């Protein structure tokens, strides 16, 4: 298996502009790896490579390292991910900066990401 190449970028149209006060990130807590280092951007308009993104959140998120016993499916956990700069935007760019070095074959699992408004 070829290891992932970082950063991994995901762009989404949220359908309308939103002012986000914090994000929630959901993943599994098993041994498949952990994505902990992110950058999250918002933009009012999308124009491909010319999009003017505003960095609203970045840095390593907390992880408590819950162990999943052998033979069970990974436990799902939701983590708060704070915003450092308030901005409104319709388009979201979510960047996984890197995977933790202990991750199996440099990969991880990401369940869901959502923004919570004021």
C-alpha distances in whole Angstrom, upper triangle without the diagonal:
4,6,9,12,16,18,17,20,22,25,28,31,33,36,39,39,39,40,37,38,35,32,30,27,25,22,21,22,19,17,14,15,18,19,22,23,24,26,28,31,33,35,38,37,34,34,31,30,34,33,35,33,35,33,34,32,29,28,26,27,28,26,28,25,26,25,24,25,23,23,24,22,22,25,25,27,29,29,32,31,34,35,37,38,40,39,39,37,36,32,30,27,25,22,20,20,18,16,18,16,16,14,11,8,10,11,14,16,19,22,24,26,30,33,36,40,43
4,7,9,12,15,15,18,20,23,26,30,32,35,37,37,37,38,36,37,34,31,29,26,25,22,22,23,21,18,15,15,17,17,21,21,22,24,26,28,31,32,36,35,32,31,28,27,31,31,32,30,32,30,32,29,27,26,25,26,27,26,28,25,27,26,25,27,25,26,26,24,23,26,26,27,29,29,31,29,32,33,34,36,38,37,37,35,34,30,28,25,22,20,17,18,15,14,16,15,16,14,12,8,9,10,14,16,19,22,24,25,29,32,35,38,41
4,7,10,12,12,16,18,22,24,28,30,33,35,35,35,35,33,34,31,28,26,23,22,20,19,20,18,16,13,12,14,14,17,17,18,21,23,25,28,30,34,33,30,30,27,26,29,29,30,28,29,27,28,26,23,22,21,22,24,22,25,22,24,23,23,25,24,25,25,23,21,24,24,25,26,26,28,26,29,30,31,33,35,34,35,33,32,28,26,22,20,17,14,14,12,10,13,12,13,11,9,6,6,7,11,14,16,20,22,23,27,29,33,36,39
4,6,9,8,12,14,18,21,24,26,30,32,32,31,32,29,31,28,24,24,20,20,18,18,19,18,16,13,12,13,12,15,15,15,17,20,22,25,27,30,29,26,27,23,22,26,25,27,24,26,24,25,23,20,20,19,20,22,21,24,22,24,24,24,26,25,26,25,23,21,23,22,23,24,23,25,23,26,27,28,29,31,31,31,29,28,25,22,19,16,13,11,11,9,9,12,12,14,11,11,8,6,6,9,12,14,17,19,20,23,26,29,32,35
4,6,7,11,14,17,20,24,26,29,31,31,30,31,29,30,27,24,24,21,22,20,21,22,21,19,16,14,15,13,15,14,15,16,18,20,23,25,28,27,24,24,21,19,23,23,24,22,24,22,23,22,19,19,18,20,23,22,25,24,26,26,27,29,28,29,29,26,24,26,25,25,25,24,26,23,26,26,27,28,30,29,30,27,27,23,21,17,15,12,10,10,9,10,13,13,16,14,14,11,9,9,12,15,16,19,20,21,24,26,29,32,35
3,5,9,12,15,19,22,24,27,29,28,28,28,26,27,24,21,22,19,20,18,20,21,21,19,17,14,13,11,13,11,11,12,15,17,20,22,26,25,23,23,20,18,21,21,21,19,20,18,20,18,15,15,15,17,20,20,23,22,25,26,26,29,29,30,29,26,24,25,24,23,23,22,23,20,22,22,23,24,26,26,27,25,25,21,18,15,13,9,7,6,6,8,11,12,15,14,15,13,10,10,12,14,15,18,19,18,21,23,27,29,32
4,6,10,13,16,20,22,25,26,25,25,25,23,24,22,19,20,17,19,18,20,21,22,21,18,15,14,11,12,10,9,10,12,14,17,19,23,23,20,20,18,16,19,18,19,16,17,15,17,15,13,13,14,16,19,20,23,23,25,26,27,30,30,31,30,27,24,25,24,23,22,21,21,18,20,20,20,21,24,23,24,22,22,19,16,12,10,6,6,5,6,9,12,14,17,15,17,15,12,12,13,15,14,18,18,17,20,21,24,27,29
4,7,10,13,17,19,22,24,24,23,24,22,23,21,18,18,16,17,16,18,20,21,20,17,15,14,10,12,11,10,10,12,13,16,18,22,21,19,19,16,15,18,17,19,16,18,16,17,16,14,15,15,16,19,20,23,22,25,26,26,29,29,30,28,25,22,24,21,21,20,20,20,18,20,20,21,22,23,23,23,21,20,17,14,10,8,6,5,7,8,10,14,16,18,15,17,15,12,11,11,12,12,15,15,14,17,19,23,25,28
4,7,10,14,16,19,21,20,20,21,19,21,19,17,17,15,17,17,20,22,23,23,20,18,16,13,14,12,10,9,10,11,13,15,18,17,15,16,13,12,15,14,15,13,15,14,15,14,14,15,16,17,20,21,25,24,26,28,28,31,32,32,30,27,24,25,22,22,21,20,20,17,19,18,20,20,21,20,20,17,17,13,10,7,6,4,6,8,11,13,17,19,21,19,20,19,16,14,14,14,13,15,14,13,15,17,21,23,26
4,7,10,12,16,18,18,18,19,18,20,18,15,16,14,15,16,19,21,23,23,20,19,17,14,15,14,11,11,10,10,12,13,16,16,13,15,13,13,16,14,16,13,15,14,15,15,15,17,18,18,21,22,25,25,26,28,28,31,31,31,29,26,23,24,21,21,19,19,19,17,19,18,20,20,20,19,18,15,14,11,8,6,5,6,8,11,14,15,19,21,23,20,22,21,18,16,15,14,12,13,12,11,13,15,18,20,24
4,7,10,12,14,14,15,17,16,19,18,15,17,16,17,18,22,24,26,27,24,22,20,17,18,17,13,12,10,9,10,10,13,12,10,12,10,12,14,11,13,11,13,13,14,15,16,18,20,20,23,24,28,28,29,31,31,34,35,34,32,28,26,26,23,23,21,21,20,18,19,18,20,19,19,17,15,12,11,7,6,4,6,9,12,14,17,19,22,25,27,24,25,25,22,20,19,17,15,16,13,12,13,14,18,19,22
4,6,9,11,12,13,15,15,18,17,15,16,15,17,18,22,25,27,28,25,24,22,19,20,19,15,14,11,11,10,10,12,12,10,13,12,14,16,13,15,13,14,15,15,16,17,20,22,21,24,25,28,29,30,31,31,34,35,35,32,28,26,26,23,22,20,20,20,18,19,18,20,19,18,16,14,11,9,6,5,7,8,11,14,17,20,21,24,27,29,26,27,27,24,22,20,18,15,15,12,11,11,12,16,17,20
4,5,8,9,11,14,14,18,18,16,17,18,19,21,25,28,30,31,29,27,25,22,23,22,19,17,14,12,10,10,10,10,9,12,12,15,16,13,14,13,15,16,16,18,20,23,24,24,27,28,31,32,33,35,34,37,38,37,35,31,29,29,25,25,22,22,22,20,21,19,21,20,18,16,13,9,6,5,7,9,11,15,18,21,23,25,28,31,33,30,31,31,28,25,24,22,19,18,15,13,12,13,16,16,20
4,6,7,8,11,12,15,15,14,15,16,18,21,24,27,29,31,29,28,25,22,23,22,19,17,14,12,10,11,10,11,11,15,16,18,19,15,16,14,15,16,16,17,20,23,24,23,26,27,30,31,31,34,33,37,38,37,34,30,28,27,24,23,20,21,19,18,19,17,20,19,17,14,11,8,5,6,7,10,12,16,19,22,24,26,28,32,33,30,32,32,29,26,24,22,18,17,14,12,10,10,12,13,16
4,7,9,13,14,18,18,17,19,20,21,24,27,31,33,35,32,31,29,26,27,26,22,21,17,16,13,12,11,11,12,15,17,20,20,16,18,17,18,19,19,20,23,26,28,27,29,30,33,34,35,37,36,40,41,40,37,33,31,30,27,26,24,24,23,22,22,20,23,21,19,16,13,10,6,8,10,14,16,20,22,25,28,29,32,36,37,34,35,35,33,30,28,25,22,21,17,15,13,13,15,15,18
4,6,10,12,16,17,17,19,21,23,26,29,32,35,37,34,33,30,27,27,27,23,21,17,15,12,11,9,10,12,16,18,20,20,16,17,16,16,18,17,20,23,26,28,27,29,31,34,35,36,38,38,42,43,42,39,35,33,32,28,27,24,24,23,21,21,19,21,19,16,13,10,8,5,8,11,14,17,21,24,26,29,31,33,37,38,36,37,37,35,32,30,27,24,23,19,17,14,13,14,13,15
4,7,10,13,15,15,18,20,23,26,29,32,35,36,34,33,30,27,26,25,21,19,15,13,9,9,7,9,12,16,18,20,19,15,15,13,13,15,14,17,20,24,26,25,28,30,33,35,35,38,38,42,43,43,40,36,34,32,29,27,24,23,21,20,19,16,18,16,13,10,6,5,4,8,10,14,16,19,23,25,28,30,32,36,37,35,37,37,34,32,30,28,24,23,19,17,14,12,13,11,13
4,6,10,11,12,15,17,20,23,27,29,32,34,33,31,28,25,24,23,20,17,14,12,9,10,9,12,14,18,20,22,21,17,16,14,13,14,12,15,18,22,24,22,25,27,30,32,33,36,36,39,41,41,38,34,32,30,26,24,21,20,18,17,16,13,16,13,10,8,5,5,6,9,10,13,15,19,21,24,27,28,31,34,36,34,36,36,33,31,28,26,22,21,18,14,11,9,9,7,10
4,7,9,11,14,17,20,24,27,29,33,34,33,31,28,25,23,22,19,17,13,12,9,11,11,14,17,20,22,23,22,18,16,14,12,13,10,13,17,20,22,21,23,26,29,31,32,35,36,39,41,42,38,35,32,30,27,24,21,19,16,15,13,11,13,10,7,6,4,7,9,11,11,14,16,19,22,23,26,28,30,34,35,33,36,37,33,31,29,27,23,22,19,15,12,9,8,6,7
4,6,7,11,14,17,20,24,26,29,31,30,27,24,21,20,19,16,14,11,11,9,12,13,16,18,21,22,23,23,19,17,14,12,12,9,10,14,17,19,17,20,22,25,27,28,31,32,36,38,38,35,32,29,27,23,21,17,16,13,11,10,8,10,9,7,7,7,9,11,12,11,13,14,17,19,21,24,25,27,30,32,30,33,34,30,28,26,24,20,19,16,12,9,6,5,4,7
4,7,10,14,17,20,24,25,29,31,30,27,24,21,19,19,16,15,12,13,12,15,16,20,21,25,25,26,25,22,20,17,14,13,9,10,13,16,18,16,18,21,23,26,27,30,31,35,38,38,35,32,29,26,23,20,16,14,11,10,7,6,9,9,7,9,10,12,14,15,14,16,16,18,20,21,24,25,26,30,31,30,33,34,31,29,26,24,21,20,17,14,11,7,6,5,6
4,7,10,14,17,20,21,25,27,26,24,20,18,16,16,13,13,11,12,13,16,18,21,22,25,25,26,26,22,21,17,15,13,9,8,11,13,14,12,14,17,20,22,23,27,28,31,34,34,31,28,25,23,19,17,13,11,7,6,5,5,9,10,9,11,12,14,15,16,13,15,14,16,17,19,21,22,23,27,28,26,29,31,27,25,23,21,18,17,14,11,9,6,5,7,9
4,7,10,13,17,18,22,24,23,21,17,15,13,14,11,11,9,11,12,16,18,20,21,24,24,24,25,22,21,17,15,13,10,9,11,13,13,11,13,15,18,20,21,24,25,29,31,31,28,25,22,20,16,14,10,8,6,5,6,7,11,12,12,13,13,14,15,14,12,13,11,13,14,16,19,19,20,24,25,23,26,27,24,22,19,17,14,13,10,7,6,4,6,9,11
4,7,10,14,15,19,21,20,18,15,14,12,14,12,13,12,14,15,19,21,23,23,26,26,27,28,24,24,20,19,16,14,12,13,14,13,10,12,13,15,17,18,21,21,25,27,28,24,21,18,16,13,10,6,6,5,6,8,10,14,16,15,17,17,17,17,17,14,15,12,14,14,17,18,18,19,23,23,22,24,26,23,20,17,15,12,11,8,6,5,6,8,11,14
4,7,10,12,15,18,17,15,12,10,10,12,10,12,11,15,16,20,22,24,23,26,25,26,27,24,24,20,19,17,15,12,13,13,12,9,11,11,14,15,16,18,19,22,24,25,22,19,15,14,10,8,6,5,6,7,10,12,16,18,18,19,19,19,19,17,14,14,11,13,12,15,16,15,16,20,20,18,20,22,19,17,13,11,8,8,6,5,7,9,11,15,17
4,7,10,13,15,14,13,11,10,11,14,13,15,15,18,19,23,25,27,26,29,27,28,30,27,27,24,23,21,19,16,16,16,14,11,12,11,13,14,14,16,16,19,21,21,18,15,12,10,7,6,4,6,9,10,14,16,19,21,22,22,22,22,21,20,17,17,14,15,14,17,17,15,16,20,19,17,19,21,19,16,12,9,7,5,5,6,9,12,14,17,20
4,7,9,12,11,10,8,9,10,13,13,16,17,20,22,25,28,29,28,30,28,29,31,28,29,25,25,22,21,18,17,17,14,12,12,10,12,12,11,13,13,16,18,18,15,12,9,8,6,6,7,8,12,13,16,19,22,24,25,25,25,24,24,22,19,18,15,15,13,16,15,13,14,17,16,14,15,18,16,13,9,6,5,5,7,9,12,15,17,21,24
4,6,9,9,9,8,10,12,15,16,20,20,23,25,29,31,32,31,33,31,32,34,32,32,29,28,26,24,21,20,19,17,14,13,11,11,10,9,10,9,13,14,15,12,9,5,5,4,6,9,11,14,16,20,22,25,27,28,29,29,28,28,26,22,22,18,18,16,18,17,14,14,17,15,13,14,17,16,13,9,6,7,7,10,13,16,19,21,24,27
4,7,8,8,8,11,12,15,17,21,22,25,28,31,34,35,34,36,34,34,36,34,34,31,30,27,26,22,21,19,16,14,12,9,9,6,6,7,7,11,13,14,11,10,6,6,6,7,10,11,15,16,20,23,26,28,29,31,31,30,30,28,25,24,20,20,17,19,17,14,13,15,13,12,13,16,15,13,10,9,10,11,13,15,18,21,23,26,29
4,6,7,8,12,14,17,19,23,24,28,30,33,36,37,36,38,35,35,38,36,36,33,33,30,28,25,24,22,18,17,15,12,11,8,7,6,5,9,10,11,9,8,5,7,9,11,14,15,19,20,24,26,29,31,33,34,34,33,33,31,27,26,22,21,18,20,18,14,13,15,12,10,11,14,14,12,9,9,11,12,16,18,21,24,26,30,32
4,5,8,12,14,17,19,23,25,28,31,34,37,38,36,38,35,35,38,36,37,33,33,30,29,26,24,22,18,17,16,13,13,9,10,8,8,10,10,12,12,11,8,11,13,14,17,17,21,21,25,28,30,33,34,35,36,35,34,32,28,26,23,21,18,19,16,13,11,12,9,7,7,11,11,10,9,10,13,15,18,20,24,26,28,32,35
4,7,10,13,16,18,21,23,26,29,32,35,36,33,35,32,32,35,33,34,31,31,28,28,25,23,21,18,17,17,14,15,12,12,11,11,13,12,14,13,11,9,12,13,14,17,18,21,21,25,27,29,31,33,33,34,33,32,29,26,24,20,19,16,17,14,11,11,11,9,6,6,9,9,7,5,7,10,13,16,18,22,25,27,31,34
4,7,10,12,15,18,20,24,27,30,33,34,32,33,31,30,33,31,32,28,28,25,25,22,19,17,14,14,14,11,13,10,12,12,12,15,15,17,16,14,11,13,13,14,16,16,19,18,22,24,26,28,30,31,32,30,30,27,24,22,18,16,13,14,11,7,7,9,7,4,6,8,7,6,4,6,10,12,15,17,21,23,26,29,32
4,6,9,11,15,17,21,24,27,30,31,29,31,29,28,31,29,29,26,25,22,22,18,16,14,11,10,11,8,11,9,11,12,13,17,18,19,18,15,12,13,12,12,13,12,15,15,18,20,22,25,27,27,28,27,28,25,21,19,15,14,10,12,9,6,6,9,8,6,9,11,9,8,5,6,8,11,13,14,18,20,22,26,28
4,6,8,11,13,17,20,23,27,28,26,28,25,25,27,25,25,22,22,19,18,15,13,11,9,9,10,10,13,12,14,16,17,20,21,23,21,18,15,15,14,13,13,12,14,13,16,18,19,22,23,24,25,24,24,22,18,16,12,10,7,8,7,5,6,10,11,9,12,13,10,8,6,7,7,11,12,12,16,18,20,24,26
4,6,10,12,16,19,23,26,28,26,28,26,25,27,25,25,21,20,17,16,13,10,8,5,5,7,7,11,11,14,16,18,22,23,25,23,20,17,16,15,13,12,10,12,10,13,15,16,19,21,22,24,23,24,22,18,16,12,11,8,8,8,7,7,11,12,11,14,16,13,12,9,10,10,13,13,13,15,17,19,22,24
4,7,10,14,17,21,24,25,24,26,24,23,24,22,22,18,17,14,14,11,7,5,4,6,10,11,14,15,18,20,22,25,27,28,26,24,20,20,18,16,15,13,13,11,13,14,15,17,20,20,22,22,23,20,17,14,11,9,6,5,6,7,8,12,14,13,16,17,13,13,12,13,12,15,15,13,16,17,19,22,24
4,7,10,14,17,20,22,21,22,21,20,21,19,18,15,14,11,11,8,5,6,7,8,11,13,17,18,20,23,24,28,29,30,28,25,21,21,19,17,15,13,13,9,11,12,13,15,17,17,19,18,19,16,13,10,7,6,5,5,8,10,12,15,17,16,19,19,16,14,13,13,12,14,13,11,13,14,17,19,22
4,7,10,14,17,19,18,19,18,17,18,16,15,11,10,7,8,6,4,7,9,11,14,16,20,21,24,26,27,31,32,33,31,28,25,24,22,20,17,15,14,10,11,10,11,12,14,14,16,15,17,14,11,8,6,5,7,7,10,13,15,18,21,19,22,22,18,17,16,17,14,17,15,12,14,13,16,18,20
4,7,10,14,16,15,17,17,16,17,14,13,9,8,6,6,5,6,9,12,12,16,18,22,23,25,28,28,32,34,34,32,29,25,25,21,20,17,15,13,10,10,9,10,10,12,11,12,12,13,11,7,6,5,6,9,10,14,16,18,21,23,22,25,25,21,20,18,17,14,16,14,10,11,10,13,15,17
4,7,11,12,12,14,14,14,14,11,9,6,5,4,5,7,9,13,15,16,19,22,25,27,29,31,32,36,37,38,35,32,29,28,25,23,20,18,16,13,13,10,11,10,11,9,10,9,10,8,6,5,7,8,12,13,16,19,22,25,27,25,28,27,24,22,21,21,18,19,16,13,13,11,14,15,17
4,7,9,10,13,13,14,13,10,9,6,5,7,7,10,12,16,19,19,22,24,28,29,31,34,34,38,39,40,37,33,31,30,26,25,21,20,18,15,14,11,12,10,10,7,7,5,7,6,5,6,9,12,15,16,20,22,25,28,30,29,31,31,27,25,24,23,20,20,17,14,13,11,13,13,16
4,6,7,10,11,12,11,7,6,5,6,9,10,13,16,19,22,22,26,28,32,33,35,37,38,41,43,43,40,36,34,33,29,28,25,24,22,19,18,15,16,13,12,9,7,5,6,5,7,8,12,14,18,19,23,25,28,31,33,32,34,33,30,28,27,26,23,23,20,17,16,14,16,16,18
4,7,10,13,14,12,9,8,8,9,12,13,16,19,23,26,26,29,31,35,36,38,40,40,44,45,45,42,39,36,35,32,30,27,26,24,21,20,17,18,15,13,9,7,4,5,6,9,12,15,18,21,23,26,29,32,35,37,35,37,36,33,31,30,29,25,25,22,19,17,15,17,16,18
4,7,10,12,10,7,8,9,11,14,16,19,21,25,27,28,31,33,37,38,39,42,42,45,46,46,43,40,37,37,33,32,29,28,26,24,23,20,21,18,17,13,11,8,7,7,10,12,16,18,22,23,27,29,32,35,38,35,37,36,33,31,30,29,26,26,23,20,19,18,20,19,21
4,6,9,8,5,8,9,12,15,16,19,21,24,27,27,31,32,36,37,38,40,40,44,44,44,42,38,36,35,32,31,29,28,27,24,24,21,22,20,19,15,13,10,9,7,10,10,14,16,20,21,25,27,31,33,36,33,35,34,31,29,28,27,24,25,22,20,19,18,21,21,24
4,6,5,5,8,10,14,16,19,21,23,26,28,29,33,35,38,39,41,42,42,46,46,46,44,40,38,38,35,34,32,31,30,27,27,24,24,22,22,18,17,13,12,10,13,13,16,18,21,22,26,28,32,34,37,34,36,34,31,30,30,29,26,27,25,23,22,22,25,24,27
4,5,6,9,11,15,17,19,21,22,25,27,28,32,33,37,37,39,40,40,44,44,44,42,38,36,36,33,33,31,30,29,26,26,24,25,23,23,20,18,15,14,11,13,12,15,16,19,20,23,26,29,31,34,32,33,31,28,27,27,27,24,26,24,22,22,22,25,26,29
4,6,9,10,14,15,19,20,20,23,26,27,31,32,36,36,39,40,40,44,44,44,42,39,36,37,34,33,31,30,29,26,26,24,24,22,23,20,19,17,16,13,14,12,15,15,18,18,21,25,28,30,33,31,32,30,27,26,27,27,25,26,25,23,23,23,27,27,30
4,6,9,13,15,18,20,21,24,27,29,32,34,38,39,41,43,43,46,47,47,45,41,39,39,36,35,33,31,30,27,27,24,23,21,22,19,18,15,16,13,14,13,17,17,20,21,24,27,30,33,35,34,35,33,30,29,30,30,27,29,27,24,24,24,27,26,29
4,6,10,12,15,17,19,22,25,26,30,32,35,36,38,40,41,44,45,45,43,39,37,37,33,32,30,28,27,24,23,20,20,18,18,15,14,12,12,10,11,10,14,15,19,19,23,26,29,31,34,32,34,33,29,28,28,28,25,26,24,21,21,20,23,23,25
4,7,10,13,16,17,20,24,25,29,31,35,36,38,40,41,45,46,46,44,40,37,37,34,32,29,28,26,22,21,18,18,15,15,12,13,11,12,10,11,11,14,15,19,19,23,26,29,32,34,33,35,34,30,29,29,28,26,27,24,21,21,19,22,21,23
4,6,9,12,13,17,20,21,25,27,31,32,34,37,37,41,42,43,40,37,34,33,30,29,26,24,22,19,18,15,15,12,13,10,11,9,11,9,9,8,11,12,16,16,20,23,26,29,31,30,32,31,28,26,26,25,22,24,21,18,18,16,19,19,21
4,6,9,11,15,18,19,23,26,29,31,33,36,37,41,42,43,40,37,34,33,30,28,24,22,20,17,15,12,11,9,9,7,9,9,12,10,10,9,12,13,16,16,20,23,25,28,31,30,32,32,28,27,26,26,23,24,21,18,17,15,17,17,18
4,6,8,11,15,16,19,22,26,28,30,33,34,38,39,40,38,34,31,30,27,25,22,19,17,14,12,9,8,7,9,9,11,11,14,12,10,9,10,11,14,13,17,20,22,25,28,27,29,29,25,24,23,23,20,22,19,16,16,14,16,16,18
4,7,11,14,14,18,21,24,26,28,31,32,36,38,39,36,33,30,28,25,23,19,17,14,11,9,6,6,5,6,7,9,10,13,12,10,10,10,12,14,15,18,21,22,26,28,27,30,30,26,25,23,23,20,21,18,14,13,11,13,13,15
4,7,10,10,14,17,20,22,25,28,29,33,35,36,33,30,27,25,22,20,17,14,11,8,7,5,5,7,9,10,13,13,16,14,11,11,10,10,12,12,15,17,19,22,24,23,26,27,23,22,20,20,17,18,16,13,13,11,13,14,16
4,7,9,12,15,19,20,23,26,28,31,33,34,32,29,26,25,22,20,17,14,12,9,8,8,8,10,13,14,16,16,19,17,13,12,10,9,10,9,12,14,16,19,21,21,24,24,20,20,18,19,16,18,17,14,15,14,16,17,19
4,6,10,13,16,18,21,24,26,29,31,33,30,28,24,23,21,19,17,13,12,9,9,10,10,13,16,17,20,20,22,20,17,15,12,11,10,9,11,13,13,16,18,18,22,22,19,18,17,18,16,19,18,15,17,16,18,20,22
4,7,9,13,14,17,20,22,26,27,29,27,25,21,21,19,16,15,12,11,9,11,12,13,16,19,20,23,23,24,22,19,17,14,12,10,9,10,11,10,14,15,15,19,20,17,16,15,16,15,17,17,15,17,17,19,21,23
4,7,10,12,15,18,20,24,26,27,25,23,19,18,16,13,11,8,8,6,9,12,13,16,18,20,22,22,24,22,18,17,14,13,11,12,12,12,12,15,16,16,19,21,18,17,14,14,13,15,14,13,15,15,17,19,21
4,7,9,12,15,18,21,24,26,23,21,18,16,15,11,11,7,8,8,11,14,16,19,21,23,25,25,27,25,22,21,17,17,15,15,15,14,12,16,16,16,19,21,19,18,15,15,14,16,16,15,17,17,18,21,22
4,6,8,11,14,17,20,22,20,18,14,13,12,10,10,8,10,11,14,17,19,22,24,26,28,28,29,27,23,22,18,18,15,16,15,13,11,14,13,13,17,19,17,16,13,13,13,14,15,15,18,19,20,23,25
4,6,9,12,15,18,21,18,17,14,12,12,10,11,10,13,14,17,20,22,26,27,29,31,31,32,30,27,26,22,21,19,19,18,16,14,16,14,15,18,21,19,18,15,15,15,16,18,18,20,22,22,26,27
4,6,9,12,15,18,16,15,12,11,12,11,13,12,15,16,20,23,25,28,30,32,33,33,33,31,28,26,23,22,19,19,17,14,12,14,12,12,15,18,17,16,13,14,15,16,18,19,22,23,25,28,30
4,7,10,13,15,13,13,9,8,10,9,12,13,16,18,21,25,27,30,31,33,34,34,34,33,29,28,24,24,21,22,20,17,15,17,14,14,16,20,19,18,15,14,15,16,18,20,22,24,25,29,30
4,6,9,12,10,11,9,9,11,12,15,16,20,21,25,28,30,33,35,36,37,37,37,35,31,30,27,26,23,24,21,18,16,17,14,14,15,19,19,17,15,15,17,17,20,22,25,27,28,32,34
4,7,9,7,7,6,7,10,12,16,17,21,23,26,30,32,35,36,37,38,37,37,35,31,30,27,26,23,25,23,19,18,19,16,15,15,19,19,17,15,14,16,16,19,22,24,27,29,32,34
4,6,6,8,9,10,13,15,19,21,25,27,30,33,36,39,40,41,42,41,40,38,35,34,30,30,27,28,26,22,21,21,18,17,17,20,21,20,18,17,19,19,23,25,28,31,32,36,38
4,6,8,10,12,15,18,22,23,27,29,33,36,38,41,42,43,43,42,41,39,36,35,31,31,27,29,26,23,21,22,18,17,16,19,21,19,18,17,20,20,24,27,30,33,34,38,40
4,7,9,12,15,18,22,24,28,30,34,37,39,42,43,43,43,42,41,39,36,35,32,31,28,30,28,24,23,24,21,19,17,20,22,20,19,18,20,20,24,27,30,33,34,38,41
4,6,8,12,15,19,21,25,27,31,34,36,39,40,40,40,39,38,36,33,33,29,29,26,29,27,23,22,24,20,18,18,21,22,19,17,16,18,17,20,24,26,30,31,35,37
4,6,9,13,16,19,23,24,28,31,34,36,36,37,37,36,35,33,30,29,26,26,23,26,24,21,21,22,19,17,16,19,20,17,15,13,14,13,17,20,23,26,28,32,34
4,6,9,13,15,19,21,25,27,30,33,33,34,34,33,32,30,27,26,23,23,20,23,21,18,17,19,17,15,15,18,18,15,12,10,12,11,14,17,20,24,25,29,31
4,6,10,13,17,19,23,26,28,31,31,32,33,32,31,30,27,26,23,23,21,23,22,19,18,21,18,17,17,20,20,17,14,12,12,11,14,16,19,22,23,27,29
4,7,10,14,16,20,22,26,28,28,29,29,28,28,26,23,23,20,21,19,21,21,18,18,21,19,17,18,21,20,17,13,10,10,8,10,13,15,18,19,23,25
4,7,10,13,16,19,22,25,25,27,27,27,26,25,22,22,19,20,18,20,20,18,17,21,19,17,19,22,21,18,14,12,10,9,10,12,14,16,17,21,23
4,7,10,13,16,19,21,22,23,23,23,23,22,19,20,17,18,17,19,19,18,18,22,21,19,21,24,22,19,15,13,11,9,9,9,10,12,13,17,19
4,6,10,13,16,19,19,21,22,22,23,22,18,18,15,16,15,17,18,17,17,20,20,19,21,24,21,19,16,14,12,11,10,10,11,12,13,16,18
4,6,10,13,15,16,18,19,20,21,20,17,18,15,16,16,18,19,18,19,22,22,21,24,26,24,22,18,17,14,14,12,10,10,10,10,13,15
4,7,10,12,13,15,17,18,19,18,15,15,12,13,13,15,16,17,17,21,22,21,24,25,22,20,18,16,14,14,12,10,10,9,10,13,15
4,6,9,10,13,15,16,19,18,15,16,14,15,16,16,18,19,20,24,25,24,27,29,25,24,21,20,17,18,16,12,12,10,10,12,13
4,6,7,9,12,13,16,16,13,14,13,14,16,17,19,21,22,25,27,26,29,30,27,25,23,22,19,19,17,13,12,10,10,11,12
4,7,10,13,15,18,18,15,15,15,16,17,17,20,22,23,26,28,27,31,31,28,27,25,24,22,23,20,17,16,13,14,14,14
4,6,10,12,16,16,14,15,15,16,19,19,22,24,25,29,31,30,33,34,30,29,27,26,23,24,21,18,16,13,14,13,13
4,7,10,14,14,13,15,16,18,20,21,24,26,28,31,33,32,35,36,32,31,28,27,24,24,21,17,15,12,12,10,10
4,7,10,11,11,13,15,17,20,21,25,27,29,32,34,33,36,36,32,31,29,28,24,24,21,17,15,12,12,11,12
4,7,9,10,13,15,18,21,22,26,28,30,34,36,34,36,37,33,31,29,28,24,24,20,17,14,11,12,10,11
4,6,7,10,13,16,19,21,25,27,29,33,35,33,35,35,32,29,28,26,23,22,19,16,13,11,13,12,14
4,7,10,13,16,20,22,25,27,30,33,35,33,35,34,31,29,27,25,22,21,18,15,13,11,13,13,16
4,7,10,13,17,19,22,24,27,30,32,30,32,31,28,26,24,23,19,19,16,14,12,12,15,15,18
4,6,10,13,15,19,21,23,27,28,26,28,28,25,22,21,19,16,16,13,10,10,10,13,14,17
4,6,10,12,15,18,21,24,26,24,26,25,22,20,19,18,15,16,14,11,12,12,15,17,20
4,7,9,12,14,17,20,22,20,22,22,19,17,15,14,12,13,11,9,10,11,15,17,20
4,6,9,11,14,17,20,18,20,19,16,14,14,14,12,14,13,11,14,15,18,20,23
4,6,8,11,14,16,14,16,16,12,11,10,11,10,13,13,12,15,16,19,22,25
4,7,10,12,15,14,17,16,12,12,12,14,13,16,16,15,18,19,22,24,27
4,7,9,12,11,13,13,9,9,10,12,13,16,17,17,20,21,24,27,29
4,6,8,7,10,10,6,6,7,10,11,15,16,17,20,22,25,28,30
4,6,6,9,10,7,8,8,11,13,17,18,19,22,24,26,29,32
4,5,8,9,7,9,10,14,16,20,22,22,26,27,30,33,35
4,7,9,8,9,10,13,16,19,22,23,26,28,31,34,36
4,6,5,6,7,10,13,16,19,20,24,26,29,32,35
4,5,6,8,11,14,17,20,22,26,29,31,35,38
4,6,9,12,15,19,22,23,27,30,33,36,39
4,7,11,13,17,19,21,24,27,30,33,36
4,7,10,13,16,18,21,24,27,30,33
4,7,10,13,15,18,21,24,27,30
4,7,10,12,16,19,22,25,28
4,6,8,12,15,18,21,25
4,7,10,14,16,20,23
4,7,10,13,17,20
4,7,10,13,17
4,7,10,13
4,7,10
4,7
4
